[in-house]
């Protein structure tokens, strides 16, 4: 279903960190190099690498002093890591509905749930898709709330020529083993505000200044390590190749399934380039095909698939299904008809052909 591309050249950089990256200035050489170049690539001033994307969001929320009594808006359809930090902080996640085509938050859905307690909105670039950031920014500015961009799935995407990761007070990326660039686990927080950057950097390492053993607060231990960063940096040097392969996968599925009407895959309107971390497919209602039925039948053809993200409000972790069904009908509808096709970076033409045949068979299209 998903996995990275790690050639010999990447492994050699990792081995350099293993053999040489422990003492003096070398101890964080690859962390600092990766942070600097990743920030520059996204036209951000500062970057902080973290153990994973969830910790990056948590770090940012704490840096913004979001806590008990505050509300943070997020899309109902996303991975739980997008919002776990809100709960860690004792704040409340307010789930908003998604757009039926790009599956991201809309300005209208955000405005609908803003209250006097709202401090921030976490906008998720789901599966590499990009929302209407111009409209969302206007709403956030109007109500004086922070916009946070969850770019975990949108490396390589652009909105009106601006790279994903440039939007909002801060943005975060994931380097999980399934992502376009991997460090096994890993994340990155991008920021432009120097004071916020310094605060988050302080919070990242047990509330101390670099090189100091004098702790002034009890904070987190969200430090990355050099070997992890060496792999990330090696992968980042190949970013055009890796994003290109993801886009090749999306294009390949769209071409092979173009004769089947009433299917929706990652959209790419004129003003957007989709980094296509994963190809999502939503069956049109004319097919009478559900997510759960596809998850049952396609593996019988030796074709594993993943479910579209479940509405978070429907999960036992949040236990808010009554609210979700009433207020976020698009999230529940799209999720019930959606799956993820494979996004592994070792996919071949043959693999795409096999999935095409299987989906034609599943839908009874010759």
C-alpha positions in Angstrom: 0.0 0.0 0.0 2.6 2.5 1.0 6.4 2.8 1.5 9.5 4.8 0.7 12.3 4.8 -1.9 15.7 4.4 -0.2 18.5 3.9 -2.7 22.2 3.2 -2.0 23.0 6.9 -2.1 20.6 7.7 0.7 22.0 4.9 2.8 25.5 6.2 2.4 24.5 9.6 3.9 22.9 7.8 6.8 26.0 5.7 7.3 28.0 9.0 7.5 25.8 10.1 10.3 26.1 6.7 12.0 29.9 6.7 11.8 30.7 10.4 12.2 27.8 12.3 13.6 28.2 12.1 17.3 30.7 14.6 18.6 30.9 18.4 18.8 29.3 20.3 15.9 28.7 17.0 14.0 26.2 15.8 16.6 23.3 17.8 15.0 24.9 18.5 11.6 22.2 16.8 9.6 19.3 18.0 11.8 20.4 21.6 11.3 21.2 21.2 7.6 17.9 19.5 6.9 16.0 22.2 8.9 17.7 25.1 7.1 17.2 23.8 3.6 13.7 22.5 4.2 12.7 26.0 5.5 14.3 27.7 2.5 12.5 25.4 0.0 9.2 26.4 1.5 10.0 30.1 1.8 9.8 30.0 5.6 12.3 31.6 7.9 12.6 28.9 10.5 12.2 25.1 10.9 12.3 22.7 13.8 12.5 19.0 13.2 10.5 16.8 15.7 10.1 13.0 16.3 6.9 13.0 14.3 4.2 15.3 12.8 1.9 14.9 15.8 4.6 16.4 18.1 5.2 19.2 15.7 1.5 20.3 15.9 1.6 19.9 19.7 4.7 22.0 20.0 3.0 24.7 17.9 -0.2 24.7 20.0 1.8 25.1 23.2 3.9 27.8 21.6 0.7 29.7 20.8 -0.5 29.2 24.5 -3.6 27.3 23.4 -5.0 25.4 26.4 -7.9 24.7 28.7 -11.1 26.6 27.7 -9.9 27.2 24.1 -11.5 25.7 21.0 -9.6 24.7 17.9 -11.5 24.0 14.6 -10.4 21.0 12.4 -11.9 19.0 9.6 -14.0 16.0 10.6 -12.2 13.9 8.0 -8.4 13.6 8.8 -6.0 11.4 10.6 -6.2 11.7 14.4 -2.7 13.1 14.6 -4.0 16.4 13.2 -5.9 17.0 16.4 -4.4 14.9 19.1 -2.3 17.9 20.3 -5.5 19.8 21.0 -6.6 17.2 23.5 -3.1 17.1 25.0 -3.4 20.8 25.7 -6.8 20.4 27.4 -8.5 22.4 24.7 -11.6 21.3 22.7 -11.6 20.2 19.1 -14.6 21.4 17.1 -15.1 19.4 14.0 -16.2 21.2 10.8 -17.4 19.8 7.5 -15.3 19.4 4.3 -15.7 20.3 0.7 -17.2 17.5 -1.4 -14.6 17.8 -4.1 -11.2 18.6 -2.5 -12.2 17.1 1.0 -10.6 20.1 2.9 -12.1 22.7 5.1 -14.0 25.6 3.5 -14.3 29.2 4.7 -18.0 28.6 5.1 -17.6 25.5 7.3 -15.1 27.3 9.5 -17.2 30.4 9.9 -20.2 28.3 10.9 -18.5 26.9 14.0 -16.5 29.9 15.2 -17.3 31.0 18.8 -15.8 33.4 21.3 -13.6 30.5 22.5 -12.1 29.8 19.1 -8.3 30.3 19.1 -7.2 28.5 16.0 -8.1 26.4 13.0 -6.1 23.5 11.7 -6.4 23.3 7.9 -5.4 19.9 6.5 -4.2 19.5 3.0 -5.8 16.1 2.7 -4.1 13.6 0.4 -2.1 16.5 -1.2 -5.3 18.5 -2.0 -5.3 22.2 -1.3 -8.3 24.3 0.0 -9.2 27.9 -0.9 -6.6 29.5 1.3 -7.5 33.0 0.2 -11.0 32.6 1.6 -9.9 30.8 4.7 -7.3 33.5 5.5 -10.0 36.2 5.3 -12.2 34.3 7.8 -9.2 33.8 10.2 -8.2 37.5 9.9 -11.7 38.6 10.4 -12.1 36.7 13.7 -8.5 37.1 14.8 -7.8 33.4 15.0 -4.6 31.5 14.2 -4.5 29.5 11.0 -2.3 26.3 11.2 -1.5 24.4 8.1 -1.3 20.6 8.4 0.9 19.8 5.4 1.7 16.3 6.4 0.3 14.9 3.2 1.0 17.8 0.8 4.7 17.9 0.2 5.1 19.1 -3.4 1.7 20.6 -3.7 1.2 24.3 -4.6 -1.7 26.8 -4.4 -1.5 29.6 -6.9 2.3 29.1 -7.2 2.8 29.0 -3.4 4.1 25.7 -1.9 2.1 23.9 0.7 3.7 24.6 4.0 3.8 28.4 3.6 0.3 29.1 4.9 -0.7 30.2 8.3 1.2 31.1 11.5 2.9 27.7 11.3 2.8 24.5 9.2 3.8 20.9 9.8 5.1 18.0 7.8 5.3 14.3 8.3 8.2 12.0 7.5 6.5 8.7 8.5 7.6 5.6 6.5 4.5 6.0 4.3 5.1 9.6 3.3 6.8 11.0 0.2 10.0 11.8 2.2 10.7 9.4 5.1 12.8 9.3 8.2 10.9 6.2 9.5 9.1 8.6 11.8 9.7 12.3 12.0 8.1 15.7 11.5 8.9 19.3 10.8 7.5 22.6 12.0 7.9 25.7 9.8 7.5 29.2 11.3 8.1 32.8 10.2 7.7 34.6 13.5 11.1 34.7 15.4 9.6 34.9 18.9 7.3 31.9 18.2 10.2 30.0 16.8 12.4 30.7 19.8 9.5 29.7 22.2 8.9 26.4 20.3 12.6 25.7 20.2 12.8 26.2 24.0 9.8 23.9 24.5 11.3 21.2 22.3 14.1 20.3 24.7 13.0 20.2 28.3 12.8 23.9 28.8 16.4 24.8 28.5 18.6 26.9 26.3 21.0 25.0 24.0 24.0 23.7 25.9 22.5 24.6 29.2 21.5 22.2 32.0 19.5 24.9 33.8 15.8 24.2 33.3 13.4 27.0 33.8 10.2 25.1 32.8 9.0 21.5 32.6 8.4 21.1 28.9 8.7 18.4 26.3 11.4 16.1 24.9 10.6 16.4 21.2 14.2 16.5 19.9 15.1 14.7 16.7 18.4 12.8 16.2 21.1 13.0 13.6 20.8 9.6 12.0 17.0 10.2 11.5 17.7 13.6 10.0 20.5 12.3 7.7 17.9 10.0 6.0 15.4 12.9 5.7 18.1 15.2 4.2 19.1 12.5 1.7 15.5 12.1 0.7 15.0 15.8 0.5 17.8 16.1 -2.0 15.6 13.9 -4.3 12.4 15.7 -3.7 11.6 16.4 -7.4 12.1 12.7 -8.2 9.9 11.5 -5.3 7.1 14.0 -5.8 7.3 13.2 -9.5 6.7 9.5 -8.8 3.7 10.3 -6.6 2.2 12.4 -9.4 2.9 9.7 -11.9 0.9 7.3 -9.7 -2.1 9.6 -9.6 -1.9 10.3 -13.3 -1.6 6.6 -14.0 -4.7 5.7 -12.0 -6.7 8.6 -13.5 -5.8 7.5 -17.1 -6.6 3.8 -16.4 -10.0 4.5 -14.8 -11.0 7.4 -17.1 -13.6 5.2 -18.9 -15.5 4.6 -15.6 -18.0 7.5 -15.1 -18.8 8.9 -11.7 -15.5 8.4 -9.9 -13.7 11.2 -8.1 -10.0 11.2 -7.4 -7.6 13.9 -6.1 -8.6 17.1 -8.0 -6.2 19.4 -9.7 -7.8 22.6 -10.8 -5.8 25.1 -12.8 -4.4 27.0 -9.8 -3.2 23.9 -7.9 -0.5 21.3 -8.4 -1.2 18.2 -6.3 1.8 16.5 -4.7 -0.5 13.4 -4.5 0.9 11.7 -1.4 -1.9 9.2 -1.8 -4.5 8.7 -4.5 -7.9 8.7 -3.0 -11.0 7.4 -4.9 -14.6 8.3 -4.0 -17.2 6.1 -5.7 -20.1 8.1 -7.2 -23.5 7.1 -5.8 -24.5 5.6 -9.2 -22.2 2.7 -8.5 -23.9 1.6 -5.2 -20.4 0.9 -3.9 -19.3 1.7 -0.3 -16.0 2.0 1.4 -16.6 -1.1 3.5 -17.7 -3.3 0.6 -14.6 -2.2 -1.4 -12.4 -3.0 1.6 -13.9 -6.5 1.7 -13.9 -7.3 -2.0 -10.7 -5.9 -3.4 -8.4 -7.9 -1.1 -10.1 -11.0 -2.5 -8.5 -10.0 -5.8 -5.1 -9.6 -4.0 -5.5 -5.8 -4.1 -5.1 -4.2 -0.7 -6.6 -0.8 -0.2 -7.0 1.6 2.8 -10.2 3.3 3.9 -10.8 7.0 3.4 -10.3 8.6 6.8 -13.3 8.0 9.1 -15.0 11.1 10.5 -13.2 11.7 13.7 -16.4 12.5 15.4 -17.6 9.0 14.6 -14.7 7.3 16.4 -14.9 6.1 20.0 -11.9 8.3 20.8 -14.2 11.3 20.4 -17.6 9.8 20.7 -19.4 12.7 19.0 -21.2 10.9 16.2 -24.6 12.5 16.8 -23.0 16.0 16.4 -21.0 14.9 13.4 -23.8 13.4 11.4 -26.0 16.4 12.0 -23.4 19.1 11.3 -20.9 17.5 8.9 -23.0 15.5 6.4 -20.4 15.8 3.6 -17.7 14.2 5.8 -19.9 11.2 6.6 -21.0 10.8 3.0 -17.6 11.1 1.3 -16.0 8.8 3.9 -18.6 6.1 3.4 -17.8 6.0 -0.3 -14.0 6.5 -0.3 -10.9 4.4 -0.3 -7.1 5.0 -0.8 -5.4 3.3 -3.6 -1.7 2.3 -3.2 0.9 5.0 -3.0 4.1 3.1 -2.5 7.1 4.5 -4.3 8.0 1.1 -5.7 4.7 0.8 -7.7 5.1 -0.3 -11.3 3.0 0.0 -14.5 2.0 -3.6 -13.9 0.8 -2.8 -10.4 -1.4 0.0 -11.7 -2.7 -2.2 -14.5 -3.7 -4.9 -11.9 -5.6 -2.4 -9.8 -7.3 -1.0 -12.9 -8.5 -4.5 -13.8 -9.7 -5.1 -10.3 -11.6 -1.9 -10.0 -13.3 -2.5 -13.4 -14.3 -6.0 -12.2 -15.5 -4.6 -8.8 -17.7 -2.1 -10.5 -18.8 -4.4 -13.3 -17.3 -2.3 -16.1 -15.9 -4.2 -19.0 
